[in-house]
Amino acid sequence: MDSLKIAAIQLTSTQDWLVNINEVERLVGLAVRDGARLVVLPENVFLFDGKRMRTLAESDDQSTIFERVSVLAKKYGIYLVVGSHPSAFRPDGRLVPDGRVRQSCWVIDPVGQIVERYDKIHLFDVTVDDKAASYKESDVIEKGELALKTVDVDGFKVGLSVCYDLRFPELYRALTELGAEVLLVPAAFTYVTGRAHWHTLLAARAIENQCYVLGVGQCGWHNSTRHTYGNSALYSPFGESLDRLQEESGYFVHEMKKQAIEDCRTKMPCFSHRRLL
């Protein structure tokens, strides 16, 4: 196909997965009404509470969540990207040790099947000048394998990543070398780091790889210390801001065009000019 309508779903996820999934279903329905074929949800979409990730991943609720997102994709005939959700098992079926989880991004196809899974490989162990002050994802999350994941959506090759991955350009160059034309970044950027770097990083990944880049964020206050930036945005292969949200829940739908990718890469053939490989 020559074009693809992509949707970003932005929300303020809570510690209650049922509240979160109900809101997802509402917003996805609105995005599909506007023509979305590929719908992308943010990181931590069904649970925003690191300490409860393993409990949810091992509970009976986990299968209910799988079923509901599967039904949602099948109902609307869409590709649905669950930005991240905790998994107690590695892709090979082994249990994640030490009570931690994998932070897994799922791609669900229009018949409701999970066709790809990407486990976040860069973990956010940093100090930030905000109320939370310190973040250490490695306490509750195990790094994924160094595996590049892409999926075909109506003739567009889509590359997968999650949040903190955005700061590591080599990942996106490798995805582009595999043929990626659209790069997805479901995220939960802190308000402080988001305000400083989010749009700059998204635009840079788009410009240097001549791809569409969609960043889909969490927004607002999730508890007394956790404040996320929102500002979900789509950037063109030339680095232009095509659509964006602000700091409240919502969605947008935008039509990506294959010709825009081809034109950008033809007029400025950066890949053929590379000297360091």
C-alpha positions in Angstrom: 0.0 0.0 0.0 1.1 3.6 -0.6 -0.2 5.0 2.7 -1.0 3.9 6.2 -3.0 5.6 8.9 -1.3 5.4 12.2 -2.7 6.4 15.6 -1.1 7.5 18.9 -3.1 6.8 22.1 -1.9 8.9 25.0 -3.3 8.4 28.5 -2.5 8.7 32.2 -2.3 5.0 33.3 -3.0 4.1 36.9 -2.4 1.2 39.2 -5.7 -0.3 38.2 -5.4 -2.3 35.0 -9.2 -2.5 34.5 -9.6 1.3 34.5 -6.7 1.6 32.1 -7.9 -1.0 29.6 -11.4 0.5 29.6 -9.9 3.8 28.6 -7.8 2.2 26.0 -10.8 0.5 24.4 -12.6 3.9 24.3 -9.8 5.8 22.7 -9.0 3.0 20.2 -12.6 3.0 19.1 -12.3 6.8 18.4 -9.1 6.4 16.5 -10.5 3.6 14.4 -13.5 5.8 13.6 -11.0 8.3 12.2 -9.5 5.6 9.9 -6.5 4.2 12.0 -5.1 0.9 10.8 -2.0 0.8 13.1 -2.7 1.9 16.7 0.1 2.4 19.2 -0.3 2.4 23.0 2.3 3.8 25.4 4.7 2.1 27.8 3.2 0.8 31.0 -0.2 1.1 29.4 -2.2 -1.3 31.6 -0.2 -0.9 34.8 1.8 2.1 36.1 3.4 0.5 39.1 6.8 -1.2 39.0 6.4 -2.9 42.3 3.2 -4.8 41.1 4.5 -5.8 37.7 5.4 -9.4 38.7 2.2 -9.9 40.7 0.1 -8.9 37.7 2.2 -10.9 35.3 1.6 -14.1 37.3 -2.1 -13.5 38.1 -5.2 -14.7 36.4 -5.8 -11.1 35.2 -2.9 -11.5 32.7 -4.9 -13.9 30.5 -7.9 -11.6 30.7 -5.7 -8.7 29.5 -4.4 -10.8 26.6 -7.9 -11.8 25.6 -9.3 -8.2 25.7 -6.5 -6.7 23.5 -6.8 -9.6 21.1 -10.6 -9.1 20.9 -10.0 -5.3 20.4 -7.6 -5.8 17.5 -9.9 -8.4 15.9 -13.1 -6.4 16.4 -11.7 -3.4 14.5 -9.4 -5.3 12.1 -6.3 -3.3 13.1 -2.7 -3.8 14.1 -2.5 -2.9 17.8 0.9 -2.2 19.4 0.9 -2.6 23.2 3.7 -0.3 24.1 4.9 -2.4 27.0 3.4 -4.8 29.5 5.2 -7.0 32.1 5.9 -10.6 31.3 7.1 -13.1 33.8 8.5 -15.3 31.1 11.3 -14.8 28.6 10.5 -15.5 24.9 11.9 -19.0 25.2 9.5 -19.8 28.0 11.9 -19.7 30.9 10.8 -17.8 34.0 12.4 -14.4 34.6 14.4 -14.8 37.9 14.6 -12.7 41.0 10.9 -11.6 40.9 11.5 -9.3 38.0 9.8 -9.1 34.6 10.5 -8.4 31.0 9.1 -5.1 29.7 7.5 -6.5 26.6 6.1 -4.7 23.5 3.5 -6.8 21.7 2.2 -6.4 18.1 -1.2 -7.9 17.7 -2.5 -8.4 14.1 -6.1 -7.9 12.8 -7.1 -11.5 13.6 -6.0 -11.0 17.2 -2.7 -12.9 17.2 0.5 -11.7 18.8 2.8 -11.6 15.7 5.9 -10.0 17.3 7.3 -9.3 20.8 10.1 -7.0 21.6 11.6 -6.9 25.1 13.1 -3.5 26.2 16.9 -3.7 26.1 17.9 -0.4 27.7 16.9 0.2 31.3 16.3 3.6 32.9 18.7 3.6 35.9 19.3 7.3 36.3 19.0 10.3 38.6 16.5 13.0 37.7 15.9 16.4 39.3 12.2 15.7 40.1 10.1 14.4 43.0 11.0 10.8 42.4 14.7 11.7 42.2 16.0 8.2 41.4 14.9 5.6 38.9 16.2 2.1 38.8 14.2 -0.1 36.4 16.7 -2.9 36.7 15.4 -3.6 40.2 12.1 -4.9 38.7 12.9 -5.4 35.0 15.3 -7.8 33.3 17.0 -6.6 30.0 15.8 -8.2 26.9 18.1 -10.0 24.5 19.9 -7.9 21.8 17.3 -8.7 19.2 16.1 -6.3 16.5 12.4 -6.6 15.9 10.4 -5.4 12.9 6.9 -6.2 11.6 5.2 -5.6 8.2 2.0 -3.6 8.3 0.3 -3.2 5.0 3.6 -3.0 3.1 5.3 -0.7 5.7 8.2 -2.2 7.7 7.8 -1.0 11.3 10.7 -1.1 13.8 10.1 -1.6 17.6 11.6 0.0 20.6 10.6 1.2 24.1 11.2 4.6 25.8 14.8 4.8 27.1 15.9 3.0 23.9 15.4 6.4 22.2 18.7 7.7 23.6 20.7 5.0 21.7 20.8 5.9 18.0 22.7 2.7 17.0 19.5 0.7 17.7 17.5 2.8 15.2 20.2 2.7 12.6 20.3 -1.1 12.8 16.5 -1.2 12.5 16.7 1.0 9.4 19.3 -1.3 7.9 16.8 -4.1 8.3 14.4 -2.0 6.1 12.4 -0.1 8.8 10.5 2.8 7.4 8.5 3.6 10.6 10.1 3.6 14.0 7.9 3.3 17.1 8.8 4.6 20.5 6.1 3.9 23.1 7.3 5.6 26.3 6.7 7.0 29.8 9.3 9.8 29.7 9.5 11.8 33.0 8.3 15.3 32.7 11.7 16.8 33.4 13.6 14.6 30.8 10.7 14.9 28.3 10.6 18.6 28.4 14.4 18.8 27.8 14.9 16.0 25.3 11.8 14.2 24.0 11.1 16.1 20.8 14.8 16.6 20.0 15.5 12.9 20.2 12.4 11.9 18.1 13.3 14.4 15.4 16.9 13.3 15.4 16.0 9.6 15.0 13.7 10.6 12.1 16.3 12.8 10.4 19.3 10.5 10.6 17.3 7.4 9.5 14.9 9.1 7.1 12.0 7.3 8.6 8.7 8.2 10.1 9.1 8.2 13.9 6.2 8.0 16.3 6.6 8.6 20.0 3.7 7.7 22.1 3.8 8.8 25.7 2.2 8.6 29.1 1.0 11.9 30.5 0.2 13.6 33.8 0.6 12.5 37.4 0.4 8.8 38.1 1.0 9.1 41.9 2.5 11.7 44.2 6.0 11.5 42.7 5.6 10.2 39.1 4.9 12.8 36.5 5.2 12.0 32.8 5.5 14.4 29.8 3.0 13.2 27.3 3.5 15.2 24.0 3.0 12.1 21.8 4.3 13.1 18.3 4.8 11.9 14.8 7.9 13.1 12.8 8.4 12.9 9.1 11.4 11.3 7.4 12.7 14.9 6.9 12.3 15.7 10.6 9.1 17.7 10.4 6.5 17.6 13.2 3.4 16.2 11.6 1.1 15.8 14.5 1.3 15.9 18.3 -0.6 16.0 21.6 0.1 18.1 24.6 -0.1 17.0 28.3 -3.5 15.4 28.5 -5.0 12.0 27.5 -6.2 11.7 23.9 -5.2 10.5 20.5 -4.4 11.6 17.0 -4.5 9.8 13.6 -2.2 10.7 10.7 -1.7 9.2 7.3 1.9 8.3 6.5 2.9 8.1 2.8 5.4 5.8 1.3 6.3 8.5 -1.3 7.5 10.8 1.5 10.1 8.2 2.5 11.2 7.5 -1.0 11.5 11.2 -1.9 13.5 12.0 1.2 16.0 9.2 0.6 16.3 9.9 -3.1 16.9 13.7 -2.7 19.4 13.3 0.1 20.9 9.8 -0.2 22.7 9.8 3.2 23.0 6.1 3.4 25.1 5.8 0.3 27.3 8.6 1.6 28.3 6.9 4.9 32.0 6.4 5.5 31.9 4.7 8.9 30.0 1.4 8.9 
